[in-house]
């Protein structure tokens, strides 16, 4: 599983001209799910994400995590995070999980974020929908985590 985590001052997701979720300070997380992903991948990623010290303290140093600032989270599924561009110019998405595998894992990911955040609401996109994602990337700060390559 691969996550692209963006520190945001605001973010929202729109589907067919309607905003389905929005947050102020926090994280917009794009989640790419592979066929081989499992609960251990989810547990590691959620713990690591919630403990990332990417928010500024009173001295302007990135020293606080999302919970310490009372930040919100939006999680959006994005199969294109597993695009392979090794051959030709048309990306291949062969490693991305099919919906019957990806949807339950996506739902588990959201539930694990809720659990780790003490039951706080986690905003989401709509799995498989054509979404417009808007964000103000604060910093900019963007972090990539990959459960299959933990040194990434």
C-alpha positions in Angstrom: 0.0 0.0 0.0 1.3 3.4 -0.9 0.2 6.7 0.7 0.9 10.2 -0.5 0.5 12.5 2.6 0.1 16.2 2.1 0.1 18.7 4.9 -2.8 21.0 4.1 -4.3 24.2 5.5 -7.5 23.1 3.7 -8.7 20.4 1.4 -12.0 19.2 -0.1 -13.3 16.5 -2.4 -16.0 17.2 -4.9 -18.1 14.6 -6.9 -20.5 15.7 -9.6 -20.4 19.4 -8.5 -21.1 18.5 -4.8 -18.5 18.7 -2.0 -18.5 15.3 -0.3 -15.8 16.1 2.3 -13.7 19.0 3.5 -11.2 19.8 6.2 -9.1 22.7 7.5 -5.6 22.0 8.9 -4.5 18.4 8.6 -3.6 15.8 6.0 -4.9 14.9 2.6 -3.9 11.3 2.1 -4.0 9.6 -1.3 -4.1 5.8 -0.9 -3.0 3.3 -3.5 -3.9 -0.3 -2.8 -2.1 -3.4 -4.2 -3.5 -6.9 -4.5 -0.9 -8.1 -2.0 -1.8 -5.6 0.7 -3.1 -6.8 4.1 -3.9 -5.7 7.7 -0.2 -5.5 8.6 0.4 -3.0 5.8 -2.6 -0.9 7.1 -1.5 -1.0 10.7 2.1 0.1 9.9 1.0 2.9 7.6 -1.7 4.3 9.9 0.6 4.3 12.9 3.5 5.9 11.0 1.2 8.5 9.4 -0.4 9.6 12.7 3.0 9.9 14.3 4.6 11.9 11.5 5.9 15.1 13.0 5.2 17.4 10.0 3.3 20.2 11.7 5.0 23.3 13.0 5.4 24.0 16.7 5.4 27.5 18.3 8.9 28.0 17.0 8.1 27.1 13.4 9.9 23.7 13.5 8.1 20.6 12.2 7.8 18.9 15.5 4.1 18.1 16.0 1.9 15.3 14.6 -1.6 15.6 13.3 -3.2 14.6 16.7 -1.2 17.2 18.6 -2.5 20.1 16.4 -6.1 18.7 16.4 -5.8 18.2 12.7 -8.3 16.4 10.4 -7.7 13.8 7.8 -9.2 13.1 4.3 -8.4 9.7 2.8 -8.9 9.4 -1.0 -8.4 6.2 -3.0 -6.1 6.5 -6.0 -5.2 3.4 -7.9 -2.8 5.4 -10.2 -0.3 5.5 -7.4 0.7 2.1 -8.5 1.2 3.1 -12.2 4.1 1.3 -13.9 5.8 3.4 -16.6 8.5 0.9 -17.3 7.4 0.1 -20.9 6.0 2.6 -23.3 4.1 5.8 -22.6 0.8 4.4 -21.4 1.0 3.6 -17.6 0.1 0.1 -16.6 -2.0 -0.4 -13.4 -1.5 -4.2 -13.2 -0.3 -3.9 -9.6 -3.3 -1.9 -8.4 -5.9 -4.0 -6.5 -9.2 -4.8 -8.2 -12.2 -3.3 -6.5 -13.3 -6.5 -4.8 -9.9 -6.5 -3.0 -9.4 -2.7 -2.8 -12.7 -1.7 -1.3 -12.5 -3.8 1.8 -8.9 -2.7 2.4 -9.8 0.9 1.8 -12.6 0.6 4.4 -10.2 -1.1 6.8 -7.7 1.7 6.3 -10.3 4.3 7.2 -11.4 2.3 10.3 -7.8 2.0 11.5 -7.3 5.8 11.2 -10.5 6.3 13.2 -9.3 3.9 15.9 -5.8 5.4 16.2 -7.3 8.9 16.2 -9.5 7.9 19.2 -12.7 7.7 17.2 -12.4 11.0 15.4 -14.2 11.3 12.1 -12.1 10.6 9.0 -13.2 12.3 5.9 -13.1 10.4 2.6 -13.6 10.6 -1.1 -16.0 8.1 -2.9 -14.2 5.0 -4.0 -14.1 4.7 -7.8 -15.8 8.0 -8.4 -14.5 10.7 -10.7 -13.4 13.2 -8.0 -12.1 16.7 -8.0 -9.6 17.1 -5.1 -8.8 20.6 -4.0 -6.1 21.4 -1.5 -3.8 24.1 -0.2 -0.6 22.2 0.4 0.9 24.0 3.4 4.7 24.3 3.1 4.5 22.5 0.7 5.0 19.3 2.7 4.4 16.0 0.9 5.5 12.6 2.3 5.3 9.2 0.5 5.0 6.1 2.5 5.1 2.6 1.0 4.4 -0.5 3.2 6.4 -2.6 0.8 9.4 -0.3 0.8 9.6 1.1 4.4 13.0 2.8 3.7 11.4 4.9 0.9 
